[in-house]
């Protein structure tokens, strides 16, 4: 009994995968045609093409580019008909969502200098309206605490 694993390449050449290979080849060919018909700026934002019944579904990398691709539907239908002889009834554009959300770095708010915080606190003393005075005092305390915390954290 042979215990060596069968190479994946051999498995994909098996008859059971022949239909999948044909479909993938068709999708790759359609994608090449679509990308060639698109303006340079849009080409790399069209990621996949999948024929579905009498429509062609395009997948874009984000909503903004998907919106732009929709404007080229008629042009793409003509280009595809010229290249393949197939007349797609419509071009549908979908957005591919990222597989995981992008990790954003933790943002640090810009804090005013110590002199500016002192100035804000002094404004509280000269405010004629009690509500405004309280607001300046709260702002001064909040900024002072934030500066102290940042200095203690070393950020």
N, C-alpha and C positions, 0 to 999 in steps of 0.2 A: 504494500500500500504506500503510495507516494504522499508524503506529508508536506511537500512544498506548496506554499500558497499559489493560487492561480493569479497571474498578473492582471491588474485591473484593465489594462489595454486589451488583453485577450477576452475578458468578460464583455467589454463594450463592443467587441467585434462579433459577438454571438448574435444569432438570429433574433433572439428576444428583444434586443435593443435596436434592431434595424429601423423600426418605425420611429423610435426616438431620435436616432441619428438623422433620419430624413427630415424630421420636424426641426431639429436644431440647425441643420444646414440651411433649411428654408428661412428660418428666423434670422440667421446670420446674413444671408444674401439680401433679405428685405431691409435689414438694418443698414447694410452698406449702401443700398440704393437710396434709402431715406436720408442718410447722412450726406451723401453726395449732392442731393437736391436742396439741402438746407444751407443757409448762410454759415460761413466759417464760425461765427460766434456761438451758434446754436448746436453745431454738430456734436460736440462732446457732451452736451446735456441730454441728448436723446440716448438712453441707455439700452433699451430693448424694444423689439417689435414682435408682436404675436398676432398672427391672423386668427380671427374668431368669426366663424360663419362668413358673412360677406363684408365684415369690417376689419380694419387693422387697428390694433391697440398699440399705441406708443407709450413708453414709460420714460418719464423725465426724472431728473435727480432732485428737483424741488419745485414747489408751486409756482414760483416766479417764472421759471423756464418753461414749465408745462403750459402756463398761460400764453407765453410767446409762441410756443409750438402750435397752438390751436389756430393761429392766424395763417399757417402754411398748409392747412388741410387740403384745399383744392389743388394747390401746386403739387403737393405730395401725391395726391391721387393721380394726377396726370403723369408725373414722373414714374410712378409704379406701373401704370398702364402701358406707358411707352417701353419700359424695361422688361416687364413680365407678361404683358398681355392680359393681366387680371384687372378688372375694374372693381375696386373696393367701393361699396356703397357709402362708407363713411370712414373717417379717421378719428379715432377716439384717443384722447390723451389723458393718461393717469399720472399721478405723482407717486414715486416710490419713496416711502418714508424710510429714514435711516434705521438700520437694524437696532441701534441703541442711541439714546440721546447723547449729544455731544457734551463732554464734560467741560464746563466753563470754569476758569480760574476764579477763586474767591476774590470778589471785588472789594477794594478798600476805599471808602469815601475820602474825598479830599477834605482835609480839615484846615480851618484857618490857623494862622500863626498864633502864638501865645499873645503877642501884642494885639492882634485883632480880637481875640477872645476878651482881653482886658478892656478894649474899647467898647465892645458889645455890652459888657457888664456895666461900664460907666454910663452907657446910654440909658440903662434902666433907672439910674438915679436922677437923670434929667427929664424923664418922661412925665408929662403933666397928667396923663390919663392913667388911672390905676390898672386897668386891664393891659394897657401897653407896657407899663412898668413890669407887671408880672410876666408878660410874654418875653420881654428882654431878659429878665432874671432867669427864667426857665431855659431860654436859649443859651445864655452864658454858662449855666450849670451843666447843661447837656454837652456843650462843646468842650468844657473843661474836663468833664469826666471821660469823654471820648479820647481827648488828647492824652490824659493820664493813662488810660487803659492801653492805648497804642504804644506809649513809651514803655510801659511795663511788659508788654508782649514782645517788644523789640521789632515791631513792624513799622 
